[in-house]
C-alpha cells in the first residue's frame, strides 16, 4: 500500500473497534514516566484551549449567546487536536482503556493505575500553565473584562447540584470519547484533527463539564479572586466578595468529584464498553471453543525420599499473562515479546482455558506459509487445543518427574509387561540419555477452573532448597571463619 493510499484510507465501524483496542492497550504499554509526562503535556494543552475560549468569548455579548458559545467551542477544540496529533495522555480519553480490561488484556487494578497516573499528570500540567498565566497577568486584558469573564465561568461551574454536575460530566465525556472514536476512522492526521472539532464544540458550547478543563478553569478563577489587586475590581466595577464561593473546597466537592465520576461513566461505559459490547463481545461469545477442564495424570512411578509437601498451587504463578482467542497474531506475539515469554495460555471472555499459544506455533505456521503471514489471522487459528494441564493439588515431585521423564522410554514394556525394547543400560543411564519433549509451561486447573501456570523456573525454584544455602552465602561464611 502506498503512502497516498494509507493517508486516504477510511476504516469501517468494526475496523474502528480494532483501532480502539490498539489505542486502549497502548496506554498499558507506556512506562509510568512516559505516561506522566504525556499527561502533563495534555493538561497544559487543555488549559491553553480554555485560554483561547475565554479570549474568544470575552466582549462578544453583541454576537448573541449561542453564536458566542459556538465560537468559543470551536476555539476550545484546539486542545483535543493538539492531544490527538501530539500524543498527549488525557484522562477523559484514557478511560477508554476499559476496553482492554473487558478483553482481559489488563487487570482492573492496572486500569485504575493508568487512570490515576494520567489524572495526576493532567492536574500538574494545568497547575504549571496556571502559574505562567498568573505571572503574565492575562486577567487584565480588555480592561479586566477577560478576567471578569474567567471569574464568571469559574463561578458558574460551582453552582450545579451534584446530580447536575455528574450528568453534565457524563454528557461531556460521551462527546469527547466519541470525538476520539471518530479519529479511529482514518490514518490521516488532518482528518483526525477535523473529526474532533464538532463533538468538542458541542460539549463546550452546551456547558457540559470536563474535569481536566475544570482543573485549570476553576483554579484560574480562584487565583484571580485571591490575588487580583484592588485596581482590577475597580476597573470591572465588581467587588471581590461576590466571588467568595470560589475556593478549593467548593471546587473539589461541588464540581471536580461529581464531574470526574460522570466523565468516567460517559467515556468508559457509554462509549468504550458500549462499543465493545456491540462489536467485540458477540465475536468472543460466538467463537465455539470448548474450555479445558480436565487434567493429565502425572502420578510418580518412583518412590522418593524427598520430604516436600509442596503442590502445584503453592509454586504456580497466580496471575499469568494470558491471551484472548480473538486477539490477532501480531498482537499476541507483541504480548509475548513484551513480557519475555515464548508461550502463554489462551482464555475465553470468561477466563476459561481454551488453548495454548507458543512461539513454536508461530514459526511452524510461517514456515508453512513461506514466511508470508496470513491476513487477519487470530490466536484461535494457531493455538494448540491439545493442552497438557495439571491439577492444583499435584505434588512438586510428580510435576518435576513429569517434565523430565518419559515413562514409555524409561520402561519400554506393554501393559501386559512384555518388553518392547531390550537394553543393557541401567535405569539411571536410561533416564539421563532419553530425549524428552514436554511443555515449558503447564496450565493449572482447580475444580475445572483455570487458576494459574507452573513453569520449569517455578519448579526449579522450589527444588533449589534441596541443595542447601546459596553458594555465595557459604563462601562468605568461609571467608569470615
C-alpha positions in Angstrom: 0.0 0.0 0.0 1.4 3.4 -1.0 1.7 6.4 1.4 -1.1 8.2 -0.6 -3.4 5.2 -0.2 -2.6 5.0 3.5 -3.4 8.7 4.1 -6.9 8.4 2.4 -7.9 5.1 3.9 -11.1 5.0 5.9 -12.0 2.2 8.3 -15.4 0.6 8.8 -17.0 0.6 12.3 -15.7 -2.9 13.0 -12.2 -1.9 11.9 -12.5 1.2 14.1 -13.2 -1.1 17.0 -9.9 -2.9 16.3 -8.1 0.5 16.2 -9.8 1.4 19.5 -8.4 -1.8 21.0 -4.9 -0.9 19.9 -5.4 2.6 21.3 -6.6 1.3 24.7 -3.8 -1.3 25.0 -1.1 1.2 24.1 -1.8 3.1 27.3 -0.9 0.0 29.3 2.4 -0.4 27.5 3.8 3.0 28.3 6.2 3.4 31.2 5.0 5.4 34.2 7.4 8.2 33.4 6.2 8.5 29.8 2.5 8.3 30.9 3.0 11.1 33.5 5.0 13.3 31.1 2.4 12.9 28.3 -0.4 13.6 30.8 1.3 16.8 32.0 1.5 17.9 28.4 -2.2 17.1 27.8 -3.2 19.1 30.9 -1.3 22.1 29.6 -2.9 21.7 26.1 -6.4 21.7 27.6 -5.6 24.8 29.7 -4.3 26.6 26.6 -7.6 25.7 24.8 -9.5 27.3 27.7 -7.4 30.5 27.4 -8.5 30.6 23.7 -12.1 30.1 24.8 -12.0 32.9 27.3 -10.4 35.3 24.7 -12.9 34.4 22.0 -16.0 34.8 24.3 -14.9 38.0 26.1 -16.8 41.0 24.9 -18.9 39.0 22.5 -22.3 39.6 24.0 -23.5 41.5 21.0 -23.0 38.4 18.8 -25.7 36.5 20.7 -25.5 33.8 23.3 -25.5 30.8 21.0 -23.1 32.1 18.4 -20.7 33.4 21.1 -20.5 30.0 22.7 -20.2 28.2 19.4 -17.2 30.4 18.6 -15.7 29.5 22.0 -16.4 25.8 21.4 -14.6 25.8 18.1 -11.7 27.6 19.7 -11.5 25.1 22.5 -11.3 22.2 20.1 -7.7 23.2 19.6 -6.9 21.4 22.9 -8.1 18.0 21.7 -6.5 18.4 18.3 -3.1 19.1 20.0 -3.5 16.0 22.1 -4.6 13.7 19.3 -1.7 14.8 17.0 1.0 15.2 19.6 0.1 12.1 21.5 -0.8 13.5 24.9 -2.5 11.4 27.6 -5.8 12.9 28.6 -7.8 11.4 31.5 -11.1 11.6 29.7 -9.9 9.6 26.8 -7.7 7.3 28.9 -10.9 5.9 30.4 -11.3 4.0 27.1 -8.7 1.6 28.5 -11.8 -0.1 29.9 -11.8 -1.9 26.5 -8.5 -3.6 27.4 -10.0 -4.6 30.7 -13.1 -6.1 29.1 -10.8 -8.0 26.7 -8.9 -9.3 29.8 -5.7 -7.8 28.5 -5.1 -5.8 31.7 -6.4 -6.2 35.2 -8.9 -3.9 36.9 -6.1 -2.6 39.2 -3.8 -1.9 36.2 -6.7 0.1 34.6 -7.2 2.2 37.7 -3.4 2.7 37.9 -3.4 4.1 34.4 -6.3 6.5 35.2 -4.6 7.7 38.3 -1.3 8.5 36.7 -2.9 10.3 33.8 -5.3 12.3 36.2 -2.3 13.4 38.3 -0.3 14.4 35.3 -3.2 16.4 33.8 -3.5 18.3 37.1 0.2 19.0 37.2 0.1 20.3 33.6 -2.8 22.5 34.4 -1.1 24.0 37.5 2.1 24.7 35.6 0.2 26.6 32.9 -1.9 28.4 35.6 1.4 29.6 37.2 2.6 31.0 33.9 -0.7 32.7 33.1 -1.0 34.2 36.5 2.5 35.6 36.3 1.6 37.1 32.8 -1.4 38.9 34.3 -3.7 37.9 31.4 -6.7 38.6 33.5 -6.2 42.3 33.0 -6.7 42.1 29.2 -9.5 44.2 27.7 -9.5 46.5 30.7 -10.1 43.5 33.0 -13.1 42.1 31.1 -11.0 39.0 30.3 -10.5 38.3 34.0 -14.2 39.0 34.7 -15.2 36.5 32.1 -12.9 33.9 33.6 -14.4 34.6 37.1 -18.0 34.2 35.8 -17.2 31.0 34.0 -15.4 29.5 37.1 -18.2 30.6 39.5 -20.9 29.2 37.2 -19.2 25.7 37.4 -19.6 25.7 41.2 -23.4 26.3 41.1 -24.5 22.9 39.8 -26.1 20.4 42.2 -24.1 17.1 42.5 -26.6 15.3 40.2 -26.3 18.1 37.6 -22.5 18.1 37.7 -22.5 14.3 37.3 -24.9 14.3 34.4 -23.0 17.2 32.7 -19.8 15.2 33.1 -21.5 12.1 31.5 -22.6 14.2 28.5 -19.2 15.9 28.2 -17.1 12.7 28.0 -19.7 11.0 25.8 -18.8 13.6 23.2 -15.1 13.7 23.9 -14.7 9.9 23.6 -16.9 9.9 20.5 -14.5 12.5 19.1 -11.6 10.2 19.8 -13.6 7.3 18.4 -14.1 9.2 15.1 -10.3 9.6 14.8 -10.1 5.8 14.5 -11.8 6.0 11.2 -8.8 7.3 9.3 -5.0 7.2 9.3 -4.7 10.7 8.0 -3.6 13.4 10.6 -5.7 16.2 9.0 -8.8 14.0 9.0 -8.2 13.0 12.6 -7.9 16.7 13.6 -11.1 17.6 11.7 -13.0 14.8 13.3 -12.6 16.2 16.8 -13.9 19.7 16.1 -17.7 19.4 16.1 -18.1 17.0 19.1 -15.8 19.2 21.2 -17.5 22.4 20.0 -20.9 20.9 21.0 -19.8 19.9 24.6 -18.2 23.3 25.3 -20.9 25.4 23.8 -23.6 23.4 25.6 -21.9 23.9 29.0 -21.0 20.2 29.6 -18.4 19.6 32.3 -14.9 18.3 31.6 -12.8 17.5 34.7 -9.4 18.3 33.2 -10.6 21.6 31.8 -12.0 22.5 35.2 -8.6 21.7 36.8 -7.4 24.8 35.0 -10.5 27.0 34.7 -11.8 27.0 38.3 -8.3 27.4 39.9 -7.8 30.3 37.5 -10.9 32.0 38.9 -9.7 31.2 42.4 -6.3 32.8 41.7 -7.9 35.9 40.2 -10.3 36.3 43.2 -7.5 35.8 45.7 -4.6 37.8 44.2 -6.1 40.5 41.8 -5.3 44.0 43.0 -8.0 46.4 44.1 -7.4 48.3 40.8 -8.7 45.3 38.9 -12.0 45.2 40.9 -12.5 49.0 40.4 -11.8 48.6 36.7 -14.5 45.9 36.2 -16.9 47.5 38.7 -17.3 44.4 40.8 -16.4 43.5 44.5 -14.3 40.5 45.3 -16.8 39.4 47.9 -19.2 38.5 45.0 -16.9 35.6 44.2 -16.3 34.4 47.8 -17.6 30.9 46.8 -14.5 30.5 44.6 -12.4 28.3 46.9 -10.7 25.0 46.7 -13.1 23.1 49.0 -16.1 24.2 47.0 -14.3 23.4 43.7 -13.4 19.8 44.8 -16.7 18.8 46.4 -19.2 20.7 44.2 -17.5 20.2 40.8 -14.4 18.1 40.5 -15.6 14.9 42.2 -19.0 14.5 40.6 -17.7 15.7 37.2 -14.9 13.2 37.2 -17.3 10.3 38.1 -19.6 11.5 35.3 -16.7 11.6 32.8 -15.8 8.0 33.7 -19.3 6.8 33.1 -19.6 8.8 29.8 -16.3 7.6 28.4 -15.5 4.2 29.9 -19.1 2.9 29.9 -21.2 4.7 27.3 -18.5 4.7 24.6 -15.8 2.2 25.5 -17.8 -0.7 26.9 -20.9 0.0 24.8 -18.9 -0.3 21.5 -17.1 -3.4 22.9 -20.5 -5.0 23.7 -21.7 -4.3 20.1 -18.6 -5.2 18.1 -16.3 -7.4 20.1 -18.3 -9.3 22.8 -20.6 -11.1 20.2 -17.5 -12.3 18.4 -15.9 -13.6 21.5 -19.1 -15.4 22.5 -19.6 -16.8 19.0 -16.2 -18.4 19.0 -17.1 -22.0 19.8 -14.1 -23.3 21.7 -14.5 -25.9 24.3 -12.9 -25.0 27.6 -10.3 -27.3 29.0 -11.3 -28.5 32.4 -9.6 -31.9 32.7 -6.0 -32.6 33.9 -3.3 -35.1 33.0 -2.4 -37.8 35.4 1.2 -37.2 36.4 1.5 -39.6 39.4 5.1 -40.6 40.0 6.4 -44.0 39.2 9.3 -43.8 41.7 9.4 -43.8 45.4 11.2 -40.7 46.7 12.8 -39.8 50.0 12.3 -36.1 49.3 10.4 -34.5 52.2 8.2 -32.0 50.5 4.5 -31.2 50.8 4.5 -28.5 48.1 1.8 -28.8 45.5 1.2 -27.0 42.2 -0.9 -24.4 43.9 2.0 -23.4 46.2 4.5 -22.8 43.4 2.4 -21.6 40.5 2.1 -18.1 39.0 -1.3 -17.0 40.1 -1.6 -14.1 37.7 0.0 -15.2 34.4 0.0 -13.3 31.2 -2.9 -14.7 29.1 -4.1 -14.2 25.5 -7.5 -13.9 24.1 -8.7 -16.3 21.4 -9.8 -13.4 19.2 -6.5 -11.5 19.6 -4.7 -11.0 16.3 -1.5 -13.0 15.8 0.8 -9.8 15.7 -0.8 -8.5 18.9 -0.3 -11.9 20.6 3.4 -12.0 19.5 3.9 -8.5 20.8 2.4 -9.5 24.2 4.8 -12.5 24.4 7.8 -10.4 23.5 6.9 -7.5 25.8 6.7 -10.0 28.7 9.8 -12.1 27.7 7.7 -15.2 27.2 7.7 -17.9 24.5 4.2 -19.2 25.2 1.0 -18.3 27.1 -2.3 -19.9 27.9 -5.3 -18.7 25.8 -8.6 -17.9 27.7 -12.1 -17.0 26.6 -14.1 -13.9 27.6 -15.0 -15.6 30.9 -11.4 -16.5 31.7 -11.7 -20.2 30.9 -8.7 -22.1 29.5 -9.3 -22.9 25.8 -5.8 -23.5 24.4 -2.1 -22.6 24.4 -0.2 -20.3 22.1 3.5 -20.6 21.6 6.4 -19.3 19.5 6.6 -22.8 18.1 3.1 -22.5 16.7 4.0 -19.1 15.0 7.3 -20.4 13.5 5.8 -23.6 12.1 2.9 -21.6 10.5 5.3 -19.0 9.0 7.4 -21.9 7.6 4.3 -23.4 6.0 3.3 -20.1 4.5 6.8 -19.3 3.1 7.1 -16.5 5.7 4.1 -14.6 4.3 1.7 -14.0 7.2 -1.9 -14.9 6.7 -4.1 -11.7 6.7 -6.4 -11.2 9.8 -5.0 -14.3 11.5 -6.0 -14.7 15.1 -4.7 -16.7 18.1 -7.6 -19.2 17.7 -6.3 -20.1 14.3 -2.8 -21.1 15.6 -3.2 -22.1 19.2 -2.9 -25.7 20.3 -6.1 -27.2 21.8 -4.4 -30.4 22.9 -3.2 -28.8 26.2 -1.5 -30.7 28.9 -2.9 -29.3 32.2 -2.1 -30.3 35.7 -4.2 -30.3 38.9 -3.7 -27.7 41.5 -3.1 -30.5 44.1 -0.4 -32.3 42.1 2.8 -32.7 44.1 6.0 -30.9 43.3 7.9 -34.2 42.9 5.3 -35.5 40.5 5.4 -32.3 38.4 9.3 -32.5 38.3 9.2 -36.1 37.2 6.6 -35.4 34.5 8.7 -32.6 33.0 11.9 -34.6 32.7 11.0 -38.3 32.5 9.2 -40.2 29.6 7.8 -43.3 31.3 7.4 -45.1 28.0 11.1 -44.7 27.2 12.2 -45.4 30.7 10.1 -48.6 31.0 9.7 -50.0 27.4 7.0 -52.5 28.1 3.4 -53.2 27.1 0.5 -53.1 29.5 0.9 -56.9 29.8 4.5 -56.5 31.0 6.1 -57.6 27.7 9.4 -55.8 26.9 9.3 -53.8 23.6 12.9 -52.9 23.7 16.0 -54.6 25.2 18.8 -52.6 26.6 21.8 -53.2 28.9 21.6 -49.6 30.3 20.8 -49.1 33.9 17.6 -47.2 35.0 19.7 -44.1 35.8 21.6 -44.3 32.4 18.3 -44.6 30.5 16.8 -41.6 32.4 19.8 -39.4 31.6 20.1 -40.4 27.9 16.4 -40.2 27.0 15.1 -37.3 24.8 12.0 -35.8 26.4 9.6 -33.4 24.8 7.4 -31.8 27.4 5.9 -28.3 27.7 7.9 -25.5 29.3 4.7 -24.2 31.0 1.8 -26.1 32.4 -1.6 -24.6 33.0 -3.1 -25.4 36.4 -6.7 -26.4 36.8 -8.6 -26.4 40.1 -12.2 -27.8 40.2 -12.4 -27.4 36.4 -11.3 -23.8 36.5 -8.0 -22.3 35.2 -6.2 -20.8 38.1 -2.5 -20.2 37.0 0.5 -21.8 35.4 3.6 -23.7 36.6 6.8 -23.1 34.6 10.1 -25.0 34.7 11.5 -22.0 36.5 8.9 -22.3 39.2 9.7 -26.0 39.7 13.5 -25.3 39.8 13.0 -22.6 42.3 11.0 -24.9 44.6 13.6 -27.7 44.2 16.6 -25.4 44.9 16.4 -25.8 48.7 17.4 -29.5 48.5 20.9 -28.2 47.8 21.0 -26.1 50.9 22.0 -22.5 51.2 23.2 -20.3 48.3 26.8 -20.9 47.3 27.6 -17.2 47.8 26.4 -17.4 51.4 28.6 -20.4 52.1 31.6 -18.7 50.6 31.1 -15.7 52.7 30.9 -17.8 55.9 34.2 -19.5 54.9 35.9 -16.1 54.4 34.8 -14.9 57.8 35.8 -18.1 59.6 
